[in-house]
Amino acid sequence: MNKLRTIENQILMFLGQQVGFVDAKKIALTFKVSTKTVYRTINKLNSSEIIIESQRGRGYKLIEDLKLVTDTKADVQRQIDMSVSLLTHFPNHMNRLKFIDKFYISDSTLTRDLTRIGEKLKKFNIQLNRSDGEVTVIATEVQVRKALNYFFLENTRTKNVLDNISEIFPNISVENQTFISSQMMLIEQKLNVQILEPYTINIFSHLYILLERVRQHRYEITESHVVQQHYDTMLTKVARQIILNISQFSHEEIPDQEINNLLIYLVGLRYDKQLDDSNNDEAYQLVDFLIRNLSLTDRYVNFETLKKGLLGHVRPMIHRIESGIAVVNPLLSDIKFSYREVFGQIRLVLDRSQYTISDDEIGFLTLYVVRALEEVTDHKRVLLMCSTGVGTAQLLQTKVRHAFPNFEIIDIVSSKAYQMNMNNYQNIDLVISTVNITYQPISPVIQVSALFNEGDKRRIEELIYG
């Protein structure tokens, strides 16, 4: 029976990805079943409503209004809410009629929604069974928790709420919200860190799901292939304290395995300081690969600063990818619109890596690169010029450095030395001079007082930035 249910989902997803009709023989070969099984399965899927069209001699295809209709924002939000309902009820099934009554939709809309949900759940290796008027999630507890975390995070994007937690998590009480927030504060205090977006929702989501599953006496057992890691002592101590607090708050015994599960999330938020020490690990190699393949040809880009910033994100990112932990970038749409070229370059480069990296993660990486490029825009190669090149020049240098930290002061020269060696200063962006120049310079020149006052500073800003 389970095998047949799996085939129902597989055939439905398969047809949803096809263009035109597909004959029964090809479907049978794809899923290694008999053509009779294909006929029987499609007849069952069409039992309550025709969702798969058939033509003699051509085969089968998903009806167009299921396959081609573009989801509206309301559709997407409804599908997220339905997903949360399904996953929250796991392992129990939900009746199709309950969905129709709860969300005020037609049976055909429900069919389309469930198809969309099934496609999203595949990334967590979760199957959605639709049979006998019931909808059932086929998964492990581990997979369900990760999927729930993903859909809760999606709520932060679709509802545009990063502050009002109650709008993201269903039926959360003030008591639960206060308790979970206090545990997050404890994490910040004990580890001497500040949890920032999007990690605030990420860790809140994990603690919320953990609390709810503990009350249902459901505990996540790590799969056998997961290798136990050694974590920082303080990190482990904090995770142990949080689990103890949840146990006391819920009046339930919690197995030690949940300490390791919480550790996985904390490391994913970059709180294991030992992860930051290596200069030749996977993260270092990925960052180096990304920088080498991006079109960052401007020689003034501070690659060390860029690399350090990217490493800070990539190390926990790789951990999140390997652990199936999702993050949502609430600024993703704005990033794609404002920095389309940089975002596209990064995605093309990372598509050639061994990792499958989400657009949300790429959006965060884009901000690091954009910041490096914007710093280049402010960077100017500057020559200071005084009557003799000494004396008041040192004071001028100090004041210019303080007023414009992004300026690179190449040299301090006298007017005569500059005139005799102009070819040596062809790559200068600006000459700041305390003397009047009577000859034609090869770079823009602005004359300032030897004491470099606020008026001088404003005139330079107007010249450079307009």
C-alpha positions as a printed NumPy array, in Angstrom:
array([[  0.   ,   0.   ,   0.   ],
       [  2.778,   2.464,   0.92 ],
       [  4.544,   1.716,  -2.364],
       [  1.376,   2.47 ,  -4.33 ],
       [  0.908,   5.725,  -2.433],
       [  4.468,   6.702,  -3.201],
       [  3.893,   6.005,  -6.897],
       [  0.805,   8.243,  -6.868],
       [  2.895,  11.162,  -5.662],
       [  5.767,  10.397,  -8.009],
       [  3.562,  10.193, -11.079],
       [  1.787,  13.418, -10.157],
       [  5.091,  15.28 ,  -9.665],
       [  6.534,  13.733, -12.849],
       [  3.622,  14.846, -15.017],
       [  3.766,  18.314, -13.48 ],
       [  7.308,  18.684, -14.841],
       [  6.536,  17.522, -18.386],
       [  5.606,  19.45 , -21.52 ],
       [  2.887,  17.698, -23.485],
       [  1.667,  14.118, -23.177],
       [  3.707,  11.192, -21.849],
       [  2.72 ,   7.606, -22.649],
       [  2.143,   4.969, -19.982],
       [  5.173,   2.942, -21.056],
       [  7.57 ,   5.816, -20.407],
       [  5.982,   6.46 , -17.016],
       [  6.262,   2.769, -16.16 ],
       [  9.936,   2.662, -17.15 ],
       [ 10.665,   5.823, -15.191],
       [  9.347,   4.36 , -11.936],
       [ 10.091,   0.676, -12.703],
       [  6.499,  -0.486, -12.45 ],
       [  4.117,  -2.187, -14.87 ],
       [  1.885,  -0.249, -17.246],
       [ -1.102,  -1.784, -15.417],
       [  0.127,  -0.095, -12.238],
       [  0.316,   3.202, -14.122],
       [ -3.271,   2.827, -15.408],
       [ -4.557,   1.844, -11.972],
       [ -2.717,   4.701, -10.23 ],
       [ -3.942,   7.386, -12.663],
       [ -7.527,   6.093, -12.386],
       [ -7.274,   6.403,  -8.608],
       [ -5.867,   9.935,  -8.812],
       [ -8.801,  10.867, -11.089],
       [-11.397,   9.139,  -8.879],
       [-12.694,  12.287,  -7.125],
       [-11.846,  14.83 ,  -9.826],
       [-10.129,  14.669, -13.221],
       [ -6.655,  16.112, -12.668],
       [ -4.78 ,  14.053, -15.303],
       [ -5.869,  14.346, -18.931],
       [ -5.549,  11.335, -21.239],
       [ -5.631,  10.941, -25.022],
       [ -5.541,   7.666, -26.905],
       [ -2.198,   7.19 , -28.625],
       [ -0.612,  10.166, -26.863],
       [ -0.696,   9.29 , -23.176],
       [ -1.226,  11.474, -20.123],
       [ -0.551,  15.002, -18.902],
       [ -1.498,  17.112, -15.9  ],
       [ -4.423,  19.366, -16.765],
       [ -3.29 ,  22.868, -17.645],
       [ -4.988,  24.774, -14.835],
       [ -3.043,  22.714, -12.328],
       [  0.283,  22.991, -14.104],
       [  0.374,  26.469, -15.559],
       [ -1.589,  28.725, -13.239],
       [  0.757,  31.243, -11.623],
       [  0.303,  31.415,  -7.871],
       [ -0.677,  34.755,  -6.385],
       [  0.76 ,  36.02 ,  -3.105],
       [ -2.409,  34.81 ,  -1.402],
       [ -1.907,  31.36 ,  -2.942],
       [  1.695,  31.189,  -1.723],
       [  0.729,  32.253,   1.793],
       [ -2.115,  29.72 ,   1.895],
       [  0.247,  26.951,   0.781],
       [  2.685,  27.88 ,   3.563],
       [ -0.12 ,  27.778,   6.12 ],
       [ -1.322,  24.433,   4.763],
       [  2.208,  23.049,   4.937],
       [  2.508,  24.072,   8.58 ],
       [ -0.83 ,  22.371,   9.33 ],
       [  0.241,  19.16 ,   7.609],
       [  3.638,  19.016,   9.278],
       [  2.268,  19.93 ,  12.685],
       [ -0.223,  17.03 ,  12.482],
       [  2.509,  14.551,  11.527],
       [  2.279,  11.543,  11.706],
       [ -1.515,  11.846,  11.655],
       [ -3.305,  12.398,   8.358],
       [ -5.586,  15.291,   7.483],
       [ -8.886,  15.005,   5.676],
       [ -9.176,  16.89 ,   2.392],
       [-12.547,  18.309,   3.489],
       [-10.926,  19.902,   6.532],
       [ -8.543,  21.773,   4.239],
       [-11.426,  22.925,   2.042],
       [-13.418,  24.156,   5.044],
       [-10.448,  25.753,   6.816],
       [ -9.058,  27.646,   3.828],
       [-12.32 ,  28.239,   1.907],
       [-11.051,  26.76 ,  -1.358],
       [-12.402,  24.441,  -4.027],
       [-11.3  ,  20.853,  -4.433],
       [ -9.382,  21.703,  -7.634],
       [ -7.546,  24.545,  -5.866],
       [ -6.685,  22.16 ,  -3.037],
       [ -5.287,  19.689,  -5.569],
       [ -3.115,  22.385,  -7.111],
       [ -1.951,  23.573,  -3.674],
       [ -1.016,  20.057,  -2.599],
       [  0.967,  19.604,  -5.807],
       [  2.926,  22.79 ,  -5.077],
       [  3.476,  21.732,  -1.457],
       [  4.654,  18.3  ,  -2.538],
       [  7.268,  19.886,  -4.801],
       [  8.62 ,  22.004,  -1.923],
       [  8.686,  19.064,   0.477],
       [ 10.856,  17.034,  -1.89 ],
       [ 13.92 ,  19.062,  -0.876],
       [ 13.522,  17.576,   2.623],
       [ 13.011,  14.053,   1.223],
       [  9.405,  14.213,   2.372],
       [  6.633,  12.609,   0.368],
       [  3.025,  13.717,   0.383],
       [  0.489,  10.933,   0.081],
       [ -2.978,  11.748,  -1.247],
       [ -5.269,   8.778,  -1.079],
       [ -8.809,   7.906,   0.005],
       [ -9.639,  11.535,   0.745],
       [ -6.752,  11.854,   3.19 ],
       [ -3.45 ,  13.735,   3.018],
       [ -0.509,  12.217,   4.874],
       [  3.125,  13.273,   5.289],
       [  5.572,  10.389,   4.839],
       [  8.771,  11.385,   6.602],
       [ 10.939,  11.053,   9.675],
       [ 10.712,  13.35 ,  12.688],
       [ 14.065,  14.837,  11.674],
       [ 12.766,  15.751,   8.224],
       [  9.517,  17.176,   9.595],
       [ 11.3  ,  19.5  ,  12.015],
       [ 13.587,  20.857,   9.328],
       [ 10.662,  21.412,   6.962],
       [  8.665,  23.168,   9.68 ],
       [ 11.606,  25.452,  10.332],
       [ 11.753,  26.269,   6.619],
       [  8.044,  27.163,   6.368],
       [  8.135,  29.264,   9.529],
       [ 11.033,  31.18 ,   8.028],
       [  9.109,  31.579,   4.772],
       [  6.432,  33.327,   6.829],
       [  8.927,  36.064,   7.649],
       [  9.253,  36.725,   3.923],
       [  5.617,  36.499,   2.851],
       [  4.178,  38.333,   5.851],
       [  7.043,  40.84 ,   6.088],
       [  7.202,  40.428,   9.859],
       [ 10.529,  40.223,  11.596],
       [  9.421,  41.753,  14.89 ],
       [  5.94 ,  40.38 ,  15.541],
       [  6.651,  36.741,  16.386],
       [  2.999,  35.952,  17.032],
       [  2.175,  36.429,  13.342],
       [  4.737,  33.831,  12.279],
       [  4.047,  30.96 ,  14.671],
       [  0.507,  29.556,  14.932],
       [ -1.294,  29.903,  18.255],
       [  1.827,  30.783,  20.213],
       [  0.922,  31.947,  23.703],
       [  2.44 ,  34.957,  25.41 ],
       [  3.872,  32.575,  28.011],
       [  5.653,  30.466,  25.375],
       [  6.858,  33.504,  23.472],
       [  8.287,  35.04 ,  26.644],
       [  9.972,  31.792,  27.656],
       [ 11.628,  31.21 ,  24.254],
       [ 12.779,  34.836,  24.111],
       [ 14.355,  34.437,  27.545],
       [ 16.294,  31.39 ,  26.299],
       [ 17.595,  33.402,  23.362],
       [ 18.733,  36.114,  25.748],
       [ 20.479,  33.428,  27.787],
       [ 22.33 ,  32.244,  24.665],
       [ 23.468,  35.805,  23.961],
       [ 24.605,  36.417,  27.529],
       [ 26.457,  33.125,  28.05 ],
       [ 28.176,  33.169,  24.662],
       [ 28.71 ,  36.934,  24.651],
       [ 27.133,  37.315,  21.214],
       [ 24.232,  39.173,  19.653],
       [ 21.792,  37.089,  17.619],
       [ 20.993,  39.092,  14.491],
       [ 18.556,  38.617,  11.618],
       [ 17.88 ,  36.209,  10.025],
       [ 19.256,  34.015,  12.809],
       [ 16.809,  35.444,  15.367],
       [ 13.877,  33.747,  13.662],
       [ 15.987,  30.668,  12.894],
       [ 16.838,  29.892,  16.526],
       [ 13.39 ,  30.977,  17.764],
       [ 11.85 ,  28.559,  15.279],
       [ 14.007,  25.655,  16.447],
       [ 13.169,  26.264,  20.117],
       [  9.468,  26.673,  19.316],
       [  9.333,  23.419,  17.359],
       [ 11.333,  21.612,  20.046],
       [  8.955,  22.785,  22.778],
       [  5.884,  21.744,  20.803],
       [  7.297,  18.3  ,  19.906],
       [  8.43 ,  17.661,  23.491],
       [  4.874,  18.256,  24.675],
       [  3.76 ,  15.679,  22.119],
       [  6.441,  13.297,  23.471],
       [  8.157,  13.365,  20.092],
       [ 11.95 ,  13.407,  20.104],
       [ 14.308,  13.77 ,  17.194],
       [ 16.746,  10.861,  16.867],
       [ 19.761,  11.711,  14.712],
       [ 20.167,   9.45 ,  11.696],
       [ 22.92 ,   6.846,  11.953],
       [ 25.045,   8.516,   9.259],
       [ 25.371,  11.751,  11.227],
       [ 28.88 ,  11.911,  12.67 ],
       [ 29.106,  13.179,  16.235],
       [ 31.318,  16.256,  16.418],
       [ 33.29 ,  17.807,  19.23 ],
       [ 31.926,  21.213,  20.078],
       [ 33.259,  24.068,  22.151],
       [ 32.824,  23.418,  25.908],
       [ 30.904,  26.635,  26.57 ],
       [ 28.654,  26.004,  23.555],
       [ 27.812,  22.531,  24.893],
       [ 27.215,  23.903,  28.383],
       [ 24.759,  26.504,  27.065],
       [ 22.894,  23.932,  24.942],
       [ 22.613,  21.63 ,  27.962],
       [ 21.248,  24.483,  30.094],
       [ 18.649,  25.435,  27.462],
       [ 17.394,  21.832,  27.179],
       [ 17.178,  21.595,  30.985],
       [ 15.18 ,  24.829,  31.076],
       [ 12.768,  23.534,  28.416],
       [ 12.372,  20.297,  30.389],
       [ 11.476,  22.196,  33.536],
       [  9.185,  24.606,  31.679],
       [  7.273,  21.793,  29.918],
       [  7.427,  19.353,  32.868],
       [  8.721,  16.691,  30.493],
       [ 11.856,  14.578,  30.46 ],
       [ 14.004,  15.306,  27.388],
       [ 16.668,  12.887,  26.086],
       [ 20.268,  14.11 ,  25.826],
       [ 20.069,  13.729,  22.05 ],
       [ 18.224,  17.054,  21.948],
       [ 21.357,  18.76 ,  23.292],
       [ 23.215,  17.665,  20.141],
       [ 20.308,  18.789,  17.952],
       [ 20.394,  22.256,  19.514],
       [ 24.176,  22.367,  19.111],
       [ 23.756,  21.788,  15.38 ],
       [ 21.649,  24.952,  15.17 ],
       [ 23.988,  26.98 ,  17.35 ],
       [ 26.979,  26.037,  15.209],
       [ 24.889,  26.934,  12.159],
       [ 24.616,  30.403,  13.644],
       [ 28.4  ,  30.665,  13.983],
       [ 28.812,  30.271,  17.712],
       [ 31.484,  27.575,  17.709],
       [ 34.589,  29.786,  17.66 ],
       [ 36.822,  26.815,  16.821],
       [ 35.285,  26.753,  13.366],
       [ 36.858,  30.128,  12.564],
       [ 40.499,  29.136,  13.019],
       [ 41.339,  27.108,   9.911],
       [ 42.754,  28.787,   6.819],
       [ 42.524,  25.737,   4.605],
       [ 39.128,  24.179,   5.274],
       [ 36.17 ,  23.764,   2.896],
       [ 34.897,  27.263,   3.638],
       [ 38.287,  28.843,   2.923],
       [ 38.53 ,  26.96 ,  -0.367],
       [ 35.002,  27.962,  -1.4  ],
       [ 35.615,  31.645,  -0.588],
       [ 38.913,  31.574,  -2.45 ],
       [ 37.176,  29.932,  -5.435],
       [ 34.432,  32.581,  -5.381],
       [ 36.807,  35.558,  -5.206],
       [ 39.1  ,  34.203,  -7.921],
       [ 36.195,  33.7  , -10.325],
       [ 34.342,  36.957,  -9.757],
       [ 35.103,  39.929, -12.003],
       [ 36.727,  41.962,  -9.237],
       [ 39.54 ,  43.367, -11.32 ],
       [ 39.869,  46.699,  -9.493],
       [ 43.228,  46.54 ,  -7.759],
       [ 41.985,  48.613,  -4.827],
       [ 39.522,  45.992,  -3.554],
       [ 40.606,  44.962,  -0.073],
       [ 40.558,  41.241,  -0.712],
       [ 41.656,  40.327,   2.822],
       [ 38.735,  42.204,   4.35 ],
       [ 36.351,  40.737,   1.77 ],
       [ 37.656,  37.23 ,   2.383],
       [ 37.315,  37.607,   6.149],
       [ 33.715,  38.798,   5.838],
       [ 32.761,  36.014,   3.44 ],
       [ 34.394,  33.371,   5.645],
       [ 32.305,  34.534,   8.581],
       [ 29.185,  33.69 ,   6.6  ],
       [ 30.377,  30.713,   4.547],
       [ 31.627,  28.562,   7.446],
       [ 28.226,  28.324,   9.158],
       [ 26.55 ,  28.293,   5.725],
       [ 28.302,  25.042,   4.793],
       [ 27.274,  23.611,   8.136],
       [ 23.664,  24.661,   7.473],
       [ 23.716,  23.062,   4.023],
       [ 25.092,  19.79 ,   5.382],
       [ 22.576,  19.811,   8.253],
       [ 19.598,  20.809,   6.101],
       [ 19.056,  24.071,   7.999],
       [ 17.428,  26.849,   5.98 ],
       [ 17.705,  30.604,   6.419],
       [ 15.486,  33.21 ,   4.853],
       [ 16.878,  36.499,   3.596],
       [ 14.127,  39.114,   4.106],
       [ 15.956,  41.518,   1.764],
       [ 16.323,  39.022,  -1.088],
       [ 13.951,  40.771,  -3.526],
       [ 15.633,  44.139,  -2.941],
       [ 19.096,  42.596,  -3.323],
       [ 18.158,  40.917,  -6.613],
       [ 16.728,  44.183,  -7.922],
       [ 19.458,  46.555,  -6.717],
       [ 22.49 ,  44.326,  -7.274],
       [ 21.297,  42.085, -10.093],
       [ 24.672,  41.856, -11.831],
       [ 26.686,  40.965,  -8.717],
       [ 24.014,  38.508,  -7.534],
       [ 23.987,  36.821, -10.949],
       [ 27.79 ,  36.584, -11.058],
       [ 27.943,  34.973,  -7.631],
       [ 25.227,  32.468,  -8.51 ],
       [ 26.978,  31.488, -11.753],
       [ 30.256,  30.908,  -9.903],
       [ 28.69 ,  28.939,  -7.059],
       [ 26.72 ,  26.78 ,  -9.497],
       [ 30.122,  25.349, -10.437],
       [ 30.9  ,  24.442,  -6.834],
       [ 30.023,  21.179,  -5.079],
       [ 27.319,  22.849,  -2.986],
       [ 23.664,  23.552,  -3.681],
       [ 23.308,  27.079,  -2.337],
       [ 19.95 ,  28.825,  -2.014],
       [ 19.211,  32.293,  -3.351],
       [ 18.773,  33.455,   0.252],
       [ 22.371,  32.525,   1.084],
       [ 23.618,  34.022,  -2.193],
       [ 21.825,  37.236,  -1.276],
       [ 23.838,  37.503,   1.941],
       [ 27.095,  36.828,   0.074],
       [ 26.134,  39.52 ,  -2.438],
       [ 26.023,  42.135,   0.313],
       [ 29.62 ,  41.367,   1.341],
       [ 30.837,  41.744,  -2.242],
       [ 28.807,  44.904,  -2.85 ],
       [ 30.213,  46.453,   0.313],
       [ 33.758,  45.728,  -0.904],
       [ 32.972,  47.306,  -4.279],
       [ 31.406,  50.38 ,  -2.689],
       [ 34.501,  50.836,  -0.54 ],
       [ 36.493,  50.844,  -3.78 ],
       [ 34.288,  53.668,  -5.066],
       [ 35.247,  55.77 ,  -2.034],
       [ 38.931,  54.858,  -2.365],
       [ 41.04 ,  57.632,  -3.868],
       [ 44.767,  57.796,  -4.589],
       [ 45.788,  61.206,  -3.267],
       [ 48.953,  63.288,  -3.545],
       [ 49.66 ,  65.978,  -0.966],
       [ 51.564,  69.03 ,  -2.168],
       [ 53.215,  71.759,  -0.106],
       [ 55.71 ,  74.478,  -0.886],
       [ 58.658,  72.359,   0.229],
       [ 57.091,  68.97 ,   0.919],
       [ 58.006,  69.123,   4.617],
       [ 56.95 ,  70.955,   7.778],
       [ 53.222,  71.722,   7.608],
       [ 52.805,  68.779,   5.215],
       [ 52.85 ,  66.344,   8.161],
       [ 49.984,  68.214,   9.831],
       [ 48.07 ,  68.269,   6.547],
       [ 48.584,  64.539,   6.14 ],
       [ 47.196,  63.844,   9.629],
       [ 44.104,  65.976,   9.042],
       [ 43.369,  64.52 ,   5.595],
       [ 43.679,  60.955,   6.916],
       [ 41.249,  61.765,   9.717],
       [ 38.72 ,  63.469,   7.418],
       [ 38.93 ,  60.899,   4.598],
       [ 40.005,  57.461,   5.94 ],
       [ 39.416,  55.884,   2.52 ],
       [ 42.007,  58.093,   0.853],
       [ 45.315,  56.43 ,   0.053],
       [ 48.009,  59.102,   0.427],
       [ 50.627,  58.09 ,  -2.123],
       [ 53.229,  60.731,  -1.401],
       [ 53.955,  64.225,  -0.081],
       [ 55.829,  66.354,  -2.602],
       [ 56.771,  69.925,  -3.291],
       [ 55.222,  71.783,  -6.208],
       [ 58.555,  71.8  ,  -8.021],
       [ 59.113,  68.048,  -7.552],
       [ 55.619,  67.317,  -8.892],
       [ 56.178,  69.512, -11.972],
       [ 59.451,  67.778, -12.79 ],
       [ 58.079,  64.231, -12.308],
       [ 54.442,  64.421, -13.401],
       [ 54.693,  61.192, -15.41 ],
       [ 55.314,  59.331, -12.141],
       [ 51.891,  60.419, -10.841],
       [ 49.586,  59.534, -13.716],
       [ 47.367,  57.253, -11.593],
       [ 46.61 ,  59.93 ,  -8.993],
       [ 42.885,  60.695,  -8.475],
       [ 43.365,  63.983,  -6.656],
       [ 46.1  ,  66.424,  -5.677],
       [ 45.51 ,  68.356,  -2.436],
       [ 47.79 ,  71.362,  -2.464],
       [ 48.539,  74.205,  -0.052],
       [ 50.128,  76.233,  -2.875],
       [ 48.751,  77.759,  -6.036],
       [ 49.773,  75.831,  -9.177],
       [ 50.562,  77.987, -12.207],
       [ 51.233,  75.133, -14.653],
       [ 48.808,  72.548, -16.091],
       [ 48.661,  69.426, -13.837],
       [ 47.691,  65.972, -15.1  ],
       [ 45.316,  65.276, -12.157],
       [ 42.512,  67.307, -10.554],
       [ 43.916,  69.746,  -7.999],
       [ 42.182,  71.443,  -5.105],
       [ 43.918,  74.138,  -3.079],
       [ 43.433,  74.116,   0.694],
       [ 44.834,  75.978,   3.675],
       [ 47.84 ,  74.56 ,   5.487],
       [ 45.633,  73.997,   8.567],
       [ 42.955,  72.157,   6.526],
       [ 39.716,  73.556,   7.965],
       [ 36.076,  72.435,   7.645],
       [ 35.604,  74.563,   4.545],
       [ 38.458,  72.707,   2.832],
       [ 36.868,  69.378,   3.765],
       [ 33.455,  70.394,   2.324],
       [ 35.004,  71.582,  -0.944],
       [ 36.791,  68.232,  -1.393],
       [ 33.542,  66.375,  -0.684],
       [ 31.716,  68.489,  -3.287],
       [ 34.458,  67.857,  -5.843],
       [ 34.491,  64.079,  -5.32 ],
       [ 30.905,  63.246,  -4.483],
       [ 29.074,  66.103,  -6.156]])
